[in-house]
């Protein structure tokens, strides 16, 4: 006969649930912060070490894709070539690799090269706004008022970020704005397009093949064998960080959090990426943000969090 009262018998379950939730939150935040750090590391080797954007993106995708596929094989022990067995799966995987994964990676680092890590990351986070507008155009229906308000908030934030609040001049270069906005569109495709594949297979498998196939198709442009730039200890450490921590471990942590918390919560916690990018840029790269910049960043993040919650 148990001496445990009914109320106390439930406490271990509640404690276990709380522990799982805390673990999920920690994993999601870790992944987001590591992603934010990869942008800062990328800014250093692109601007200070003169790495070519094409070389960095191509090599990062090749190595990271191969590592993610090895992790997927070790964890699931299933056929990693299954995505190429059927014609539709094969075409969607290639489309995701080119327009989703390669599109996001290249436009993101191009925006950083012409501005800074924080600005590039924040502009990328306009992605939910692009999805809302695209959905409205596709369905020919106006979004609900709440979504329209979030879009307006994000537009206001973008205006403040790229102009410092001035109506007559840009605070960032036109190439930075171009690549940053293009990154938001690529990120929207990256988020929506592989949904069927991820449900049918596994996130690590689809992301791994997206990176590897995108990197292979990008070889004629990235030319990993033709490195240009300054290769020193700092550059080597930053490059290793981008591959291992800013890509592989970040994806593993972020996807692993889905075992413990809801996807919407994971997405909201992912907003820590631009926040960490801002803080790391200030601390490590001594980037100066005006009050208008910070207000713009807060507006965009608020819009993203509200849209994600909805």
N, C-alpha and C positions, 0 to 999 in steps of 0.2 A: 504494500500500500504506500502510495506516494505521500510525502509530507508537504509537497509543494502546493500552495494555494492556487486557485484558478487565475488570479490576477498576476501572480509572480511567474506562472508557467508561460505566460505570453511575452514576458520581458525579453527572454533570449531571442525570440523571433523578431521583436521590434529592434533589438540591439543589432541583430544580424542585418536587417533591412537598412538600418541607419548606416552600418558599416559599408554595405554594398553601395549605397548612394554616395557616401563620402568618397569611396574609391572611384566611382564613376566621375564625380565632379573633379577630383584630382587628376584623373587621366585626361579628361577633356581640356582642362586648363593647361596641363603640361603640354599637350599637343599644340594648343593655340599659341602658347608662349614660345615654344620651339620654332613654330612657323614664323612668328614675328621676328625672332632672332635671326632666321635665315635671310630675311630681307636686309637687315642691318649688315650681316656678314657679306651679303652680295653687293651692297653699296660700296663697302670698303674695297673689295677686289675689282669691282668694275671701274670705280672712279680713281682710287689711289694706286692700284696695281695695274690698271689699263688692260684688264682681261677683256676679250671680245665677248659681247653678249651671246653671240651664236655659239661660241665654244663652250661657255659656261652652261648654257641651257642644254646643249646636246650631250655633253659628258654627264651632267647631272641626271638627265633622263635615262641614259644608258645604264649607268651604275645603279641608280636607285631602282629602276625597273627590274633589273636582274636580281637585286637583293630582295625586293618585295616578293618576287615569284619564288625565290628559294625559301623565304619564310612561309609563304602560302603552302608550298609543297611539304615542308617539314611539319606544319601544324595540322593540315587537313589530309595529307597523303592521298590526294585525288589527282586525276588527270588534269594537268595545267593547260593542255592543248585543247580542252573540250570546247573552248569558245570559237575555235576555228573549224569545228566539225560541220556546222550548218551554215548555209549561205547568208542568212539574215544576221546571225550572230557575228559572223566574220566581218560583214560590211559595217555593222554598227560599232564593232570594236575598232576598226580602222578609222571610222569617222570620229569616234571619241578620241583616238590617239592624235589625230591631226588637228581637228577644230576645237577639241576640248582640252586635252592635256598639253599638247604642244602650244596651242593658242594661248592658254593661260600662262604657261611658264615663260614664253618668249615676251609677251606683252607686259607681264609683271616686271621682269628684270629690265626691259627696255624703259619702262616708266621710271624705275629706280635710277637707272643710269643717267637719265635726263633731269631728275629731281632729287628725291631722297627716299629712303625706305618707308618712312612714315606716310608720305604723300602717296606713293605708289600703292601701299597697302590699303589706305583709306579709300582711294578711288576704286580699287578692286571691290571693296565692300558695297559699292552701289549695285552689285549684282541682284539683290532681291527686288530693287526698283525696276531693273530691266525686265525681270520675270513678270512683275505685276503689269507693266505696260504691254509686254508681248502677249500675255494672257488676255488682256482687254481687247487688243487688236484681233487676236485669233478668234475669240468668242463673240466679238462685236458687241460687247457689253461694257458699260462703264463700271469701273471698280467701285466697291462700297466707299462711303465717305471716309471711313477710317483709313483705308488704304490710300486714298487720294491725299489725305492729310500727311501720311508718311512720305509719299512721293514728293509733296511740296517741301516737307522738312528736309529731305535728302537733297533736293535741288538747291535749297537755301544754303545748306551746309557746303555743297560743292562750290557754289558761288563764293562763299566766304573763304574757302580754302584756296581757290585758284586766283583770287583777286585781292585778298586782304580787305575786302569790303569796298574796294574802289570800283567805280563804274567806267573808268577810262583806261585801265591797264591790267595786265595779267601779272600775278605774282610768281607764276611758274612758266616755264618755256612752253610754246605751242607743241613741240614734240612730246613733252612730258604729259600734257593734257590729252593729246591724241592717244598715246599708248595707254594711259591710265583708263580712259573711257573705253577704249577697245578691250582692255583687260576685263572690265565689268561685263561686257557683252560675251566675251569668251568664257568667263566664269559662269554666266547664266547658262550657256550651252553645256558646259562641263557639269553643272549641277542637275540639269533636267534630262539631258539626252540619255545617259547610261542607266536610268532608273530600271528599265526592264532587265538589262543584263545583270545588274547588281542583285535584283530580286531572284533571278534564275540561278546565278552562280554565287560569287562571294566578292565583297568590296576589295580585298587584297588582290584577288586574281585580276579583276577588271582594271584596277589602278596600276598594278604591276605591268600588265600587257599594254595599257595605254602609254605608260612611260617608255617601255622598251621599244614598242613599235614606232611611237613618235620619234624617239631618238634615232632609230635605224633609218627612218625615212628622211630625217633631218641631216644625215651624214654628209651629203654633198655640200651642204651649206655650213654646218658646224665644223667640219674638218678637224676632228680631235687630234690628228697627227700634225697639225700645223699650228701649234700654240704660239701666241704672241702675248707679251705682257711681262710683268715683273713677278718672278717666282721666288719668294723668300719664306722664312719660317711663318710669319704672320699670315701670308697668303695661303700657305699650305694648311695651316690650322683652320682658317676660315672656310676653305674649300672642303676640308674634311667635315667640319661642322654642318655645312649646307647639305652634304650627302647623307651623313649618318643621323645627325640630330634634327636638322631642319627639314628632312624629307622622310627617311625610313622610320625612325623612332617616333616622329611627330604623327605620321599616319597610323602607326601601330597603336599609339596611345589614344588618338582621337577615335579610331574605329573601335578600339577595345572598350571605350567608355560606353558604347551602345549596349554592352552586356549588362550594365548596371543602372543606367538612367534612360529617359525617353529621348528619342531623336531631336525633338524640339528643344529640350534642355541642352543637349549637346551643341546644337546650332547656336543657341544664345550664348553659351559659354565660349564658343568659337570667336565671339566678338572681342575676346581678350587679345586676339592676334594684333589688330591695329593699335590697341592700347599699349601692349608690350612693345610694339615697334616704335611708338612715339617716345615712351620712357627710355628705351635703349638708345634711340637716336640722340636724345638729349644728353644722356649720361656718357655714352661712348664716343659719339661722333660730334658732339657739341653743336647739334642743330638747334637753331633758335626759332621758336614758334611765337608768333604774335598772338594777342588775344583773339583776333579774328580767325586765325588758323585753328586755335583750340576750340572756339565756339563752333566753327564749321565741322571739325572732327566729331564733337559731341553731338551735333545735329544729325550727322550721317549715322553714327552709332546708335542713337536713339531710334531713328527710323528703321534701321536694320533689326534691332531687338523687338520693336513693336510689330513689324511685319513677320518676323520669325515666330513670335508668340501666337499670332493669328493663324 
